């Protein structure tokens, strides 16, 4: 494989690998390349083992996001629901995201049965895979030390640990974006078209995981290839045009198929205002997330409190600081220093191209998440972690080399400044949670002592020209800068109170919803679930004794508030969004679910309720399809009065839960009609029975 920089070792490595017999390849896998230090491969395996332990520790305590869990479960019962990403196996309404991450978990659940480890297995795998892939990418251009540091930083990023222990789609998104980066860097080195096409395809699949968020890195990808690719300008422009076509096709194929299917033959697109995926892309999951206002419901910025107010300080505030910002000062200084140090390199310099890529990855995510005025949750920033980790490893190595050699004039002295800034910021973050636990107190002492030793050792080693002292100081710097993230990460892995819908790491620092103190609902598994252990929780009456990823409400759990206060699919506050008269303020108990199953009478759906929250819990407890009439907040136009009448007349639905607190628009019409024509089930408030004879 053609390479431009650094030394020729990778090329020799490639030739050696091609000629090596199978035994040598196996040895290479476990022990590393002959030219690598003896410690390199054992260190990598240790990091991967650490990542696996953090992401998979005590799987039985993992709740996951019941919204996505229910969709995965429904996909195991119906291939139609699987393809569309429907919440229920009857395919009435989809979740408010594209289905690729659901497919990943769903295939595991179909292969091994629905349960905790079956859903978490692919999430842990993609999390660990991201660590290994980042190691390979950074090592390729900056060496073993840089790759090792980058992998360790990503492993110990607190919010990454938290989200990799969850069933939200973000871990899949991160791996796909890293695959796109890997292909792009290969395209830059070789100038060939196909790696660039594969990079576009990877981002396209990332789009089908979390829509517009996947495109945040595209400006960096485009500029890096246009500037640094080993090809003529005309060829670079042509290749980018072809890759753009590949990006559009790989991004839009599912959306186009779904939107071309008649609405009567597919589920309603949850989160949209006009029952199209396109509206979901540009509204609720698109510009609404950035600007806080769009045609889509729920994109008016009501979620800002989950990550604090928008602004450049957001990543450093009390809510976000401990999740992602530990290495931001060091990474920012390393980025600038690294670019300066490579400033006179040729246009096609691979190291500078990689710095541009990781720097663009970091800066674009930082600005997007900091300034977003719409829905924002702390775990979104796990997508920024690879950029920070890569800069910490790559930039740190470049600064260390310049400092050791005394090169590049003033920039040779930036390393102690970067280490000192990182250590000081870590102490500030740990001071915020002072008294929250011994682990944070110990971490603060380690950071303060290690940071002081590191800075003093670096300066003394440089003046005294003692290489061993420089090495010891470097180790002290790594320990000091990672002690805080490690404390938070261990907390995320061992806490029994992680919030499945809005996971964060470390102690709660107030202000935002969802910290480590988030409470889980308890519940039981669908009666249809197969083998597999599940989260802690007692089985509710009227359901099977097994447990599952899903955590349905207790007998006293509310289905939602008729006043319009609630959460979105990631725990988002939705004040002002009314659940209306479709069940927003009623109670659903396990006894009611037992009654509904007993009297389902061949209907496709067990019951129709107001929102996705209620529907997903009932699906997981009963194992039966349940209609969410209003989507996540209750304000989707998924159910109309005409549609309800047709379902009842066809015998596909017999029971509807409505609230007694009124509602507006179609919600109120449905509630009024149900109460007028249905038969109230006196034992359960808000539950009405409807039969074909009730439809005029």
Secondary structure, DSSP 8 states (H G I E B T S, - for coil): ----SS-THHHHHHHHHHHS-HHHHHHHHHH--TTS-HHHHHHHHHHHHHHHHHHHTTGGG----HHHHHHHHHHHH-HHHHHHTBSSTT-SBB-SS-SHHHHHHHHHHHHH-SSHHHHHHHHHHHHHHHHHHHHHHHHHHH-HHHHHHHHHHHHT-HHHHHHHTS-STHHHHHHHHHHHHHHHHHHHHH--HHHHHHHHHHHHHHHHHHGGGGGGGHHHHHHHHHHH-SS-HHHHHHHHHHHHHHHHHHHHHHHHHHHHS-GGGS-B-TT-SSS-HHHHHHIIIIIHHHHS--SSTT-SSTTGGGT-SSSTTGGGSTTTHHHH-TTHHHHHHHHHHHHHHTTTS-TT-HHHHHHHHHHHHHHHHHHHHHH--S---GGGGHHHHHHHHHHHHHHHHHHHHHHHHT-SGGGGGHHHHHHHHHHHHHHHHHHHTTTS-HHHHHHHHHHHHHHHHHHHHHHHHHHHT-HHHHHHHHHHHHHHHHHHHHHHHHHHHH-S---SSS---SS--SSSS--TT---------TT--S----S----TTS-S---S-----TT-B---TTS--B-TTS-B-TT---TTTTTT-B--HHHHHHHHHT-TT-SBS-EES-HHHHHHHHHHH-S--EESSTTTS-S----HHHHHHHHHTTSB-EEE--SS--SHHHHHHHHHHHHHSEE-TTSTTEEE--GGG--
